[in-house]
Amino acid sequence: MTTKQATSQHLPPIPDKLYFTISEAGTLCAVKPYVLRYWEQEFPQLKPLKRRGNRRFYQARDILLVRQIRKLLYEDGFTIEGARAQLNSSPEVVADSIKNNTMVKKVIVELEKVLQNLQSNMEKSCGSR
């Protein structure tokens, strides 16, 4: 699956971390680091922390914003100018949608872990009889 083919439904859940490197952010959002740097110039809302040596550190809210931008550009077909206008006109609507999607993915991952644990326990209890 190429970067442009990955839909927001196939993006991994955002781990519970405070900061992400640009490569981690790129992986979480299915875009290349150079795209993130370009989007920083085009979207004033996207401002990751910059530390020593101009290294970028993204927070979870930055990841959500990048996913929002990605959806507008790659899935909804907006131009950069159109996506910028969309973010300025209704940022909370799109952001809520992205946050809800992320929360659902986290719940699914947790439920899959619980299911694996249950299956493992069932196999152990059936094998010990």
N, CA, C and O atoms as a MOPAC input file, in Angstrom:
PM7 MOZYME 1SCF
protein

 N      0.85700 1    -1.18000 1     0.00000 1
 C      0.00000 1     0.00000 1     0.00000 1
 C      0.89900 1     1.23700 1     0.00000 1
 O      1.76200 1     1.36200 1     0.86900 1
 N      0.72400 1     2.11900 1    -0.91700 1
 C      1.54400 1     3.32400 1    -0.97400 1
 C      0.97600 1     4.37900 1    -0.04100 1
 O     -0.11600 1     4.22500 1     0.50500 1
 N      1.73000 1     5.44300 1     0.13100 1
 C      1.31200 1     6.50300 1     1.04300 1
 C     -0.04200 1     7.06500 1     0.66400 1
 O     -0.89600 1     7.25200 1     1.53100 1
 N     -0.25400 1     7.33700 1    -0.60900 1
 C     -1.51700 1     7.94900 1    -1.01900 1
 C     -2.68200 1     6.97000 1    -0.96000 1
 O     -3.83600 1     7.38700 1    -0.86000 1
 N     -2.39200 1     5.66300 1    -1.02000 1
 C     -3.46900 1     4.68300 1    -0.99900 1
 C     -3.95700 1     4.40700 1     0.42100 1
 O     -5.09100 1     3.96200 1     0.60100 1
 N     -3.13100 1     4.66100 1     1.42400 1
 C     -3.52700 1     4.39800 1     2.80000 1
 C     -4.63500 1     5.37000 1     3.18800 1
 O     -4.48700 1     6.58200 1     3.03600 1
 N     -5.73000 1     4.83900 1     3.68200 1
 C     -6.82700 1     5.70600 1     4.11400 1
 C     -6.71600 1     5.92500 1     5.61200 1
 O     -5.96100 1     5.23100 1     6.29400 1
 N     -7.45800 1     6.87700 1     6.11600 1
 C     -7.40700 1     7.16100 1     7.54800 1
 C     -7.89500 1     5.96700 1     8.36200 1
 O     -7.58500 1     5.86800 1     9.54900 1
 N     -8.64600 1     5.06800 1     7.75200 1
 C     -9.10900 1     3.87900 1     8.45800 1
 C     -7.95800 1     2.91600 1     8.72500 1
 O     -8.04700 1     2.09800 1     9.64100 1
 N     -6.87500 1     2.99200 1     7.94300 1
 C     -5.75600 1     2.07500 1     8.07800 1
 C     -4.58400 1     2.67500 1     8.84000 1
 O     -3.52900 1     2.04700 1     8.93000 1
 N     -4.74000 1     3.85300 1     9.38100 1
 C     -3.66000 1     4.46800 1    10.14000 1
 C     -3.59100 1     3.83500 1    11.52000 1
 O     -4.62500 1     3.52400 1    12.11100 1
 N     -2.37800 1     3.63800 1    12.04400 1
 C     -2.25400 1     3.01200 1    13.36200 1
 C     -2.73900 1     3.93200 1    14.47100 1
 O     -2.76100 1     5.15100 1    14.29900 1
 N     -3.12500 1     3.36500 1    15.60000 1
 C     -3.52400 1     4.21700 1    16.72400 1
 C     -2.33300 1     5.02400 1    17.22000 1
 O     -1.18600 1     4.60000 1    17.08200 1
 N     -2.60500 1     6.16500 1    17.78600 1
 C     -1.55000 1     7.03000 1    18.30400 1
 C     -1.17000 1     6.53900 1    19.70500 1
 O     -2.01200 1     6.50400 1    20.60200 1
 N      0.10200 1     6.16200 1    19.88900 1
 C      0.52800 1     5.67500 1    21.21600 1
 C      0.42900 1     6.78100 1    22.26600 1
 O      0.40700 1     7.96700 1    21.93800 1
 N      0.37000 1     6.37700 1    23.51400 1
 C      0.31800 1     7.33800 1    24.61500 1
 C      1.73500 1     7.80800 1    24.93700 1
 O      2.37300 1     7.31600 1    25.86800 1
 N      2.20900 1     8.76500 1    24.15300 1
 C      3.51200 1     9.37100 1    24.35500 1
 C      3.33600 1    10.88100 1    24.31400 1
 O      2.37100 1    11.38600 1    23.74200 1
 N      4.26400 1    11.59100 1    24.91800 1
 C      4.18400 1    13.04900 1    24.87600 1
 C      4.70100 1    13.60200 1    23.55800 1
 O      4.11100 1    14.52200 1    22.99100 1
 N      5.81200 1    13.03900 1    23.06500 1
 C      6.44800 1    13.57800 1    21.86800 1
 C      6.78900 1    12.47900 1    20.87500 1
 O      7.11300 1    11.35100 1    21.24600 1
 N      6.70500 1    12.84500 1    19.59600 1
 C      7.03800 1    11.93600 1    18.50400 1
 C      8.05000 1    12.61900 1    17.59600 1
 O      7.94400 1    13.81800 1    17.33800 1
 N      9.02700 1    11.86400 1    17.11200 1
 C      9.96800 1    12.41400 1    16.14300 1
 C      9.24600 1    12.58700 1    14.80900 1
 O      8.12100 1    12.11900 1    14.63500 1
 N      9.90100 1    13.25700 1    13.88100 1
 C      9.27900 1    13.47100 1    12.56800 1
 C      9.07400 1    12.14400 1    11.84200 1
 O      8.09200 1    11.98100 1    11.11800 1
 N      9.99400 1    11.19400 1    12.03000 1
 C      9.80900 1     9.90000 1    11.36400 1
 C      8.65700 1     9.12000 1    11.99100 1
 O      7.90600 1     8.45100 1    11.28100 1
 N      8.50800 1     9.20000 1    13.31600 1
 C      7.37200 1     8.54500 1    13.97200 1
 C      6.06500 1     9.19000 1    13.53000 1
 O      5.08500 1     8.49600 1    13.26000 1
 N      6.05100 1    10.51400 1    13.45700 1
 C      4.85100 1    11.23100 1    13.02000 1
 C      4.49700 1    10.83600 1    11.59200 1
 O      3.32700 1    10.62600 1    11.27100 1
 N      5.50500 1    10.73700 1    10.74500 1
 C      5.27500 1    10.33000 1     9.36200 1
 C      4.66800 1     8.93900 1     9.27700 1
 O      3.74600 1     8.70200 1     8.49500 1
 N      5.18100 1     8.02900 1    10.07500 1
 C      4.65300 1     6.66000 1    10.09600 1
 C      3.21200 1     6.63100 1    10.59100 1
 O      2.36700 1     5.94300 1    10.01800 1
 N      2.93300 1     7.38500 1    11.66300 1
 C      1.58000 1     7.41500 1    12.22800 1
 C      0.56300 1     8.04100 1    11.28000 1
 O     -0.63200 1     7.75500 1    11.36100 1
 N      1.04800 1     8.90000 1    10.37900 1
 C      0.14900 1     9.61500 1     9.47400 1
 C      0.27500 1     9.15100 1     8.02100 1
 O     -0.42400 1     9.66300 1     7.14700 1
 N      1.14900 1     8.19800 1     7.76000 1
 C      1.36900 1     7.64900 1     6.41400 1
 C      1.78000 1     8.72700 1     5.41000 1
 O      1.29100 1     8.76900 1     4.28100 1
 N      2.68800 1     9.59500 1     5.85200 1
 C      3.27800 1    10.58700 1     4.95300 1
 C      4.78100 1    10.63600 1     5.22100 1
 O      5.23700 1    10.25800 1     6.30000 1
 N      5.53500 1    11.09700 1     4.25100 1
 C      6.99000 1    11.19600 1     4.37200 1
 C      7.36100 1    12.43700 1     5.19000 1
 O      6.61300 1    13.41500 1     5.21600 1
 N      8.51900 1    12.39100 1     5.85800 1
 C      8.95000 1    13.55400 1     6.64600 1
 C      9.03100 1    14.85300 1     5.83600 1
 O      8.71100 1    15.92000 1     6.35900 1
 N      9.45300 1    14.77800 1     4.57400 1
 C      9.53400 1    16.00700 1     3.78700 1
 C      8.14800 1    16.61200 1     3.55300 1
 O      8.01900 1    17.82800 1     3.40500 1
 N      7.11200 1    15.77000 1     3.52000 1
 C      5.73200 1    16.26400 1     3.37600 1
 C      5.33400 1    17.01700 1     4.64200 1
 O      4.71000 1    18.07600 1     4.57000 1
 N      5.69500 1    16.46800 1     5.79700 1
 C      5.38500 1    17.15000 1     7.06100 1
 C      6.06300 1    18.51300 1     7.12000 1
 O      5.45300 1    19.49900 1     7.53500 1
 N      7.32600 1    18.56600 1     6.70200 1
 C      8.03600 1    19.85700 1     6.71800 1
 C      7.37500 1    20.85000 1     5.76300 1
 O      7.27500 1    22.03800 1     6.06900 1
 N      6.93000 1    20.36600 1     4.61700 1
 C      6.24700 1    21.23200 1     3.65900 1
 C      4.92200 1    21.73400 1     4.22400 1
 O      4.59400 1    22.91400 1     4.10500 1
 N      4.16500 1    20.82800 1     4.83900 1
 C      2.87600 1    21.21500 1     5.40300 1
 C      3.03400 1    22.24000 1     6.52200 1
 O      2.14500 1    23.06600 1     6.73100 1
 N      4.15400 1    22.19800 1     7.24200 1
 C      4.39700 1    23.20900 1     8.27400 1
 C      4.42900 1    24.60800 1     7.65900 1
 O      3.98900 1    25.57300 1     8.28300 1
 N      4.94200 1    24.71500 1     6.45100 1
 C      4.99800 1    26.00600 1     5.76700 1
 C      3.62000 1    26.43300 1     5.26500 1
 O      3.30600 1    27.62300 1     5.23900 1
 N      2.81100 1    25.47500 1     4.87200 1
 C      1.51600 1    25.76400 1     4.25500 1
 C      0.36400 1    25.92200 1     5.24900 1
 O     -0.61400 1    26.61300 1     4.96300 1
 N      0.47800 1    25.28800 1     6.40300 1
 C     -0.60300 1    25.31000 1     7.39100 1
 C     -0.07800 1    25.91400 1     8.69300 1
 O      0.65300 1    25.25500 1     9.43200 1
 N     -0.44600 1    27.16500 1     8.97500 1
 C      0.08000 1    27.83200 1    10.17300 1
 C     -0.31900 1    27.14600 1    11.48100 1
 O      0.32600 1    27.35600 1    12.50800 1
 N     -1.36600 1    26.33700 1    11.45300 1
 C     -1.80400 1    25.63000 1    12.65900 1
 C     -0.80400 1    24.54700 1    13.07700 1
 O     -0.73500 1    24.18600 1    14.25200 1
 N     -0.03600 1    24.03400 1    12.12600 1
 C      0.89800 1    22.93900 1    12.37900 1
 C      2.24400 1    23.51200 1    12.81900 1
 O      3.03100 1    23.99300 1    12.00400 1
 N      2.48900 1    23.44700 1    14.13100 1
 C      3.72600 1    23.99100 1    14.69000 1
 C      4.30700 1    23.01700 1    15.70500 1
 O      4.09200 1    23.18300 1    16.90600 1
 N      5.04000 1    22.00100 1    15.24700 1
 C      5.66500 1    21.09800 1    16.21500 1
 C      6.74900 1    21.83800 1    16.99700 1
 O      7.29000 1    22.84300 1    16.53700 1
 N      7.05200 1    21.32700 1    18.17200 1
 C      8.13000 1    21.91500 1    18.97100 1
 C      9.44600 1    21.70800 1    18.24500 1
 O      9.67400 1    20.66400 1    17.63500 1
 N     10.30300 1    22.70300 1    18.31600 1
 C     11.63700 1    22.56500 1    17.72000 1
 C     12.65800 1    22.72700 1    18.82600 1
 O     12.64100 1    23.69400 1    19.58800 1
 N     13.54300 1    21.75700 1    18.89100 1
 C     14.57200 1    21.76400 1    19.91800 1
 C     15.94300 1    21.90000 1    19.28000 1
 O     16.07000 1    22.32500 1    18.13100 1
 N     16.95300 1    21.53700 1    20.03000 1
 C     18.33400 1    21.62300 1    19.56600 1
 C     18.49400 1    21.13600 1    18.13700 1
 O     17.94200 1    20.10200 1    17.76100 1
 N     19.23500 1    21.86600 1    17.35500 1
 C     19.49100 1    21.44700 1    15.98100 1
 C     18.25800 1    21.49200 1    15.10300 1
 O     18.22900 1    20.86000 1    14.04700 1
 N     17.24400 1    22.22500 1    15.52000 1
 C     15.99700 1    22.33900 1    14.75400 1
 C     15.24400 1    21.00900 1    14.63300 1
 O     14.46200 1    20.82200 1    13.70100 1
 N     15.47700 1    20.09400 1    15.56600 1
 C     14.75900 1    18.81300 1    15.55600 1
 C     13.31900 1    19.04900 1    15.94600 1
 O     13.02400 1    19.77800 1    16.89300 1
 N     12.42200 1    18.41900 1    15.19800 1
 C     10.99000 1    18.59800 1    15.43000 1
 C     10.46000 1    17.50400 1    16.35300 1
 O     10.83300 1    16.33600 1    16.24300 1
 N      9.59300 1    17.91100 1    17.25200 1
 C      8.91900 1    16.96200 1    18.12900 1
 C      7.41700 1    17.24300 1    18.06400 1
 O      6.95300 1    18.32200 1    18.43300 1
 N      6.68000 1    16.25500 1    17.59100 1
 C      5.24000 1    16.37600 1    17.42200 1
 C      4.53700 1    15.84900 1    18.66500 1
 O      4.96600 1    14.86500 1    19.26700 1
 N      3.45500 1    16.51500 1    19.03700 1
 C      2.61000 1    16.04400 1    20.12200 1
 C      1.38400 1    15.36800 1    19.50900 1
 O      1.16400 1    15.44800 1    18.30100 1
 N      0.59800 1    14.71200 1    20.33700 1
 C     -0.58500 1    13.99100 1    19.83700 1
 C     -1.51300 1    14.93100 1    19.06900 1
 O     -2.08300 1    14.53400 1    18.05300 1
 N     -1.67200 1    16.16200 1    19.53400 1
 C     -2.55600 1    17.10300 1    18.83300 1
 C     -2.00700 1    17.43500 1    17.44300 1
 O     -2.77500 1    17.66300 1    16.50800 1
 N     -0.66300 1    17.46000 1    17.31000 1
 C     -0.05100 1    17.68600 1    15.99800 1
 C     -0.32200 1    16.50800 1    15.06900 1
 O     -0.59300 1    16.68900 1    13.88200 1
 N     -0.24400 1    15.30500 1    15.62200 1
 C     -0.51900 1    14.09700 1    14.83100 1
 C     -1.96300 1    14.13400 1    14.34000 1
 O     -2.23800 1    13.83200 1    13.17800 1
 N     -2.88300 1    14.50500 1    15.22800 1
 C     -4.29400 1    14.59900 1    14.83700 1
 C     -4.48700 1    15.63600 1    13.73700 1
 O     -5.25000 1    15.41900 1    12.79500 1
 N     -3.79400 1    16.75900 1    13.86000 1
 C     -3.89600 1    17.80600 1    12.84100 1
 C     -3.32700 1    17.32700 1    11.50800 1
 O     -3.91000 1    17.59700 1    10.45700 1
 N     -2.20700 1    16.62700 1    11.53800 1
 C     -1.61700 1    16.10400 1    10.29600 1
 C     -2.57600 1    15.10500 1     9.65100 1
 O     -2.75100 1    15.11000 1     8.43300 1
 N     -3.19100 1    14.25800 1    10.45800 1
 C     -4.16700 1    13.30200 1     9.91200 1
 C     -5.35700 1    14.03200 1     9.30300 1
 O     -5.90100 1    13.61700 1     8.28000 1
 N     -5.74800 1    15.11400 1     9.94200 1
 C     -6.85500 1    15.92500 1     9.43800 1
 C     -6.47000 1    16.53000 1     8.07600 1
 O     -7.24800 1    16.47000 1     7.12300 1
 N     -5.28600 1    17.10100 1     7.99800 1
 C     -4.79700 1    17.69000 1     6.74500 1
 C     -4.70100 1    16.61600 1     5.67300 1
 O     -5.11000 1    16.82800 1     4.53200 1
 N     -4.16200 1    15.46600 1     6.04400 1
 C     -4.00900 1    14.35000 1     5.11200 1
 C     -5.35400 1    13.91400 1     4.54600 1
 O     -5.48600 1    13.66500 1     3.34800 1
 N     -6.35300 1    13.82500 1     5.42700 1
 C     -7.68800 1    13.42400 1     4.98400 1
 C     -8.25900 1    14.44200 1     3.99100 1
 O     -8.80300 1    14.07800 1     2.94800 1
 N     -8.12100 1    15.71500 1     4.33700 1
 C     -8.64600 1    16.76100 1     3.45200 1
 C     -7.97400 1    16.71100 1     2.08300 1
 O     -8.64300 1    16.84900 1     1.05900 1
 N     -6.66300 1    16.51800 1     2.05800 1
 C     -5.92300 1    16.53800 1     0.78900 1
 C     -6.07300 1    15.24200 1     0.00900 1
 O     -6.40200 1    15.26500 1    -1.17700 1
 N     -5.83500 1    14.11400 1     0.66300 1
 C     -5.75200 1    12.83700 1    -0.05100 1
 C     -7.09500 1    12.14000 1    -0.23900 1
 O     -7.32300 1    11.49300 1    -1.26100 1
 N     -7.98200 1    12.27000 1     0.74200 1
 C     -9.24700 1    11.54300 1     0.65900 1
 C    -10.39600 1    12.41800 1     0.16800 1
 O    -11.23300 1    11.97300 1    -0.61700 1
 N    -10.43000 1    13.67000 1     0.63900 1
 C    -11.53200 1    14.55400 1     0.25800 1
 C    -11.24300 1    15.35300 1    -1.00400 1
 O    -12.14200 1    15.98700 1    -1.55800 1
 N     -9.99000 1    15.32700 1    -1.46500 1
 C     -9.64600 1    15.95700 1    -2.73400 1
 C     -9.47000 1    17.46600 1    -2.70600 1
 O     -9.51900 1    18.10900 1    -3.75400 1
 N     -9.26500 1    18.04700 1    -1.52600 1
 C     -9.05000 1    19.48200 1    -1.44600 1
 C     -7.66000 1    19.84200 1    -1.95200 1
 O     -6.73300 1    19.03400 1    -1.88100 1
 N     -7.52300 1    21.05600 1    -2.46200 1
 C     -6.20100 1    21.60400 1    -2.74700 1
 C     -5.63400 1    22.08900 1    -1.41500 1
 O     -6.34600 1    22.12100 1    -0.41200 1
 N     -4.37300 1    22.46200 1    -1.40100 1
 C     -3.78600 1    22.98200 1    -0.16300 1
 C     -4.52800 1    24.22600 1     0.27900 1
 O     -4.84000 1    24.38100 1     1.46000 1
 N     -4.80800 1    25.10300 1    -0.65100 1
 C     -5.54700 1    26.32100 1    -0.31400 1
 C     -6.94100 1    25.98700 1     0.22400 1
 O     -7.39300 1    26.58700 1     1.19900 1
 N     -7.61400 1    25.03200 1    -0.41000 1
 C     -8.94300 1    24.62000 1     0.03700 1
 C     -8.90000 1    23.96300 1     1.40600 1
 O     -9.77500 1    24.20200 1     2.23900 1
 N     -7.89400 1    23.14000 1     1.64400 1
 C     -7.75200 1    22.48100 1     2.94200 1
 C     -7.47900 1    23.51800 1     4.02600 1
 O     -8.01500 1    23.42600 1     5.13000 1
 N     -6.64000 1    24.51000 1     3.70600 1
 C     -6.33600 1    25.57000 1     4.65800 1
 C     -7.61900 1    26.33300 1     5.01300 1
 O     -7.86900 1    26.63500 1     6.18000 1
 N     -8.42300 1    26.63800 1     3.99300 1
 C     -9.69100 1    27.34100 1     4.22500 1
 C    -10.63900 1    26.47600 1     5.05700 1
 O    -11.31800 1    26.98000 1     5.95200 1
 N    -10.68500 1    25.19100 1     4.76500 1
 C    -11.55000 1    24.26700 1     5.50600 1
 C    -11.14700 1    24.21300 1     6.97900 1
 O    -11.99900 1    24.23200 1     7.86700 1
 N     -9.84500 1    24.14700 1     7.22600 1
 C     -9.36600 1    24.12100 1     8.61200 1
 C     -9.70700 1    25.41900 1     9.33700 1
 O    -10.04800 1    25.40600 1    10.51900 1
 N     -9.61500 1    26.53200 1     8.62700 1
 C     -9.92200 1    27.82700 1     9.24000 1
 C    -11.41000 1    28.00400 1     9.49900 1
 O    -11.79200 1    28.65900 1    10.46800 1
 N    -12.26700 1    27.42300 1     8.63700 1
 C    -13.70200 1    27.63900 1     8.77000 1
 C    -14.36500 1    26.69800 1     9.76600 1
 O    -15.27400 1    27.10800 1    10.48800 1
 N    -13.92500 1    25.43800 1     9.81800 1
 C    -14.56600 1    24.48700 1    10.73300 1
 C    -13.56400 1    23.50700 1    11.31100 1
 O    -13.69900 1    22.30100 1    11.10700 1
 N    -12.56800 1    23.99300 1    12.02400 1
 C    -11.54000 1    23.08600 1    12.53800 1
 C    -12.06300 1    22.08600 1    13.55300 1
 O    -11.58400 1    20.95300 1    13.61500 1
 N    -13.04700 1    22.49700 1    14.35100 1
 C    -13.51700 1    21.59800 1    15.39700 1
 C    -14.30800 1    20.41800 1    14.84400 1
 O    -14.26100 1    19.33400 1    15.42500 1
 N    -15.02700 1    20.59200 1    13.74900 1
 C    -15.82900 1    19.50400 1    13.17300 1
 C    -14.92400 1    18.39700 1    12.65600 1
 O    -15.13100 1    17.22400 1    12.96800 1
 N    -13.92800 1    18.76200 1    11.87400 1
 C    -13.01600 1    17.75800 1    11.31700 1
 C    -12.16900 1    17.16000 1    12.42800 1
 O    -11.92200 1    15.95400 1    12.43600 1
 N    -11.72500 1    17.98300 1    13.35800 1
 C    -10.89300 1    17.49400 1    14.45700 1
 C    -11.65200 1    16.48900 1    15.31200 1
 O    -11.09300 1    15.46300 1    15.70000 1
 N    -12.91300 1    16.76600 1    15.61000 1
 C    -13.71900 1    15.83100 1    16.38900 1
 C    -13.86600 1    14.50800 1    15.66700 1
 O    -13.80700 1    13.44800 1    16.29100 1
 N    -14.05600 1    14.55600 1    14.37200 1
 C    -14.17600 1    13.33800 1    13.58000 1
 C    -12.89600 1    12.51300 1    13.64500 1
 O    -12.94800 1    11.29400 1    13.81100 1
 N    -11.75200 1    13.17000 1    13.51500 1
 C    -10.46400 1    12.48100 1    13.57900 1
 C    -10.23400 1    11.92100 1    14.98200 1
 O     -9.77100 1    10.78900 1    15.12300 1
 N    -10.55000 1    12.69800 1    16.02200 1
 C    -10.36100 1    12.23900 1    17.39700 1
 C    -11.23100 1    11.01700 1    17.67500 1
 O    -10.77200 1    10.04700 1    18.27900 1
 N    -12.49200 1    11.06600 1    17.23200 1
 C    -13.38900 1     9.93700 1    17.44000 1
 C    -12.86100 1     8.69300 1    16.74400 1
 O    -12.89000 1     7.60000 1    17.30900 1
 N    -12.38100 1     8.85900 1    15.52400 1
 C    -11.82600 1     7.74200 1    14.77600 1
 C    -10.61900 1     7.15100 1    15.51000 1
 O    -10.46800 1     5.93100 1    15.58000 1
 N     -9.77200 1     8.00800 1    16.04800 1
 C     -8.59600 1     7.55900 1    16.78900 1
 C     -9.00300 1     6.81100 1    18.04800 1
 O     -8.42300 1     5.77500 1    18.37200 1
 N     -9.99700 1     7.33100 1    18.75900 1
 C    -10.46200 1     6.66800 1    19.97500 1
 C    -11.04100 1     5.28800 1    19.66500 1
 O    -10.79900 1     4.33200 1    20.40200 1
 N    -11.79300 1     5.18300 1    18.59300 1
 C    -12.37000 1     3.89800 1    18.19600 1
 C    -11.24700 1     2.89700 1    17.89700 1
 O    -11.32900 1     1.73100 1    18.28500 1
 N    -10.20200 1     3.35500 1    17.20600 1
 C     -9.07100 1     2.46900 1    16.89800 1
 C     -8.38600 1     1.98100 1    18.16500 1
 O     -8.01300 1     0.81200 1    18.26100 1
 N     -8.21700 1     2.87700 1    19.14700 1
 C     -7.60000 1     2.47700 1    20.41300 1
 C     -8.44600 1     1.43000 1    21.12100 1
 O     -7.91800 1     0.45400 1    21.65300 1
 N     -9.75800 1     1.63200 1    21.12700 1
 C    -10.66100 1     0.67700 1    21.76800 1
 C    -10.59000 1    -0.67300 1    21.06200 1
 O    -10.58200 1    -1.71500 1    21.71700 1
 N    -10.53900 1    -0.66200 1    19.74100 1
 C    -10.44400 1    -1.91700 1    18.98300 1
 C     -9.16500 1    -2.65900 1    19.33400 1
 O     -9.18300 1    -3.87300 1    19.53700 1
 N     -8.05200 1    -1.93200 1    19.40600 1
 C     -6.77200 1    -2.56300 1    19.75700 1
 C     -6.85300 1    -3.18300 1    21.14700 1
 O     -6.40400 1    -4.31000 1    21.35600 1
 N     -7.42700 1    -2.44600 1    22.09500 1
 C     -7.56000 1    -2.96700 1    23.45600 1
 C     -8.47700 1    -4.19500 1    23.49000 1
 O     -8.18000 1    -5.16500 1    24.18600 1
 N     -9.57100 1    -4.16100 1    22.75500 1
 C    -10.48500 1    -5.30600 1    22.71500 1
 C     -9.82200 1    -6.52800 1    22.08200 1
 O    -10.05500 1    -7.65900 1    22.50800 1
 N     -8.99800 1    -6.29400 1    21.06500 1
 C     -8.27800 1    -7.40900 1    20.44300 1
 C     -7.29900 1    -8.04500 1    21.43300 1
 O     -7.11800 1    -9.26300 1    21.43200 1
 N     -6.66700 1    -7.22400 1    22.27800 1
 C     -5.76300 1    -7.74900 1    23.30800 1
 C     -6.53800 1    -8.59200 1    24.31500 1
 O     -6.09500 1    -9.67000 1    24.71100 1
 N     -7.70200 1    -8.08500 1    24.72400 1
 C     -8.53700 1    -8.81800 1    25.67500 1
 C     -8.96600 1   -10.15300 1    25.06400 1
 O     -8.93700 1   -11.18600 1    25.73200 1
 N     -9.36200 1   -10.12300 1    23.79300 1
 C     -9.76800 1   -11.34800 1    23.11500 1
 C     -8.61900 1   -12.35200 1    23.05200 1
 O     -8.82100 1   -13.54400 1    23.28600 1
 N     -7.42200 1   -11.87600 1    22.74000 1
 C     -6.26200 1   -12.76900 1    22.69600 1
 C     -5.98900 1   -13.37500 1    24.06600 1
 O     -5.67600 1   -14.56000 1    24.17300 1
 N     -6.10800 1   -12.55900 1    25.11800 1
 C     -5.91100 1   -13.07000 1    26.47500 1
 C     -6.95400 1   -14.12800 1    26.82100 1
 O     -6.62800 1   -15.16100 1    27.40700 1
 N     -8.20500 1   -13.86700 1    26.45800 1
 C     -9.27000 1   -14.83300 1    26.73100 1
 C     -9.02600 1   -16.14400 1    25.98900 1
 O     -9.18100 1   -17.22800 1    26.55200 1
 N     -8.64100 1   -16.03000 1    24.71900 1
 C     -8.36800 1   -17.23900 1    23.93500 1
 C     -7.19300 1   -18.01200 1    24.52100 1
 O     -7.22200 1   -19.24100 1    24.58000 1
 N     -6.16700 1   -17.29900 1    24.95000 1
 C     -4.99600 1   -17.93000 1    25.54600 1
 C     -5.37000 1   -18.64700 1    26.84200 1
 O     -4.93200 1   -19.77100 1    27.08600 1
 N     -6.17900 1   -17.99200 1    27.66600 1
 C     -6.62400 1   -18.59900 1    28.92100 1
 C     -7.51000 1   -19.81100 1    28.67000 1
 O     -7.42700 1   -20.80300 1    29.39400 1
 N     -8.35800 1   -19.73600 1    27.64500 1
 C     -9.22100 1   -20.87700 1    27.30200 1
 C     -8.37700 1   -22.06100 1    26.86300 1
 O     -8.64000 1   -23.19700 1    27.25900 1
 N     -7.35400 1   -21.79900 1    26.04000 1
 C     -6.48200 1   -22.88200 1    25.57300 1
 C     -5.72700 1   -23.52300 1    26.75700 1
 O     -5.56200 1   -24.74200 1    26.81000 1
 N     -5.27700 1   -22.68800 1    27.69300 1
 C     -4.56300 1   -23.19400 1    28.86400 1
 C     -5.47200 1   -24.03300 1    29.73300 1
 O     -5.08100 1   -25.10000 1    30.20600 1
 N     -6.70500 1   -23.54400 1    29.94700 1
 C     -7.62000 1   -24.28600 1    30.83500 1
 C     -8.08800 1   -25.58200 1    30.17400 1
 O     -8.28900 1   -26.57800 1    30.86900 1
 N     -8.26700 1   -25.59800 1    28.86200 1
 C     -8.67500 1   -26.80400 1    28.15700 1
 C     -7.51800 1   -27.79700 1    28.10500 1
 O     -7.74400 1   -29.00700 1    28.13900 1
 N     -6.31900 1   -27.32000 1    28.02600 1
 C     -5.14200 1   -28.18000 1    27.95600 1
 C     -4.77200 1   -28.76800 1    29.29400 1
 O     -4.08500 1   -29.78800 1    29.33900 1
 N     -5.20200 1   -28.16100 1    30.39200 1
 C     -4.84000 1   -28.65100 1    31.72700 1
 C     -5.82800 1   -29.69300 1    32.24700 1
 O     -5.61600 1   -30.25500 1    33.32100 1
 N     -6.88100 1   -29.95400 1    31.51700 1
 C     -7.88400 1   -30.94100 1    31.98000 1
 C     -7.45300 1   -32.33300 1    31.74700 1
 O     -8.18100 1   -33.26800 1    32.07900 1

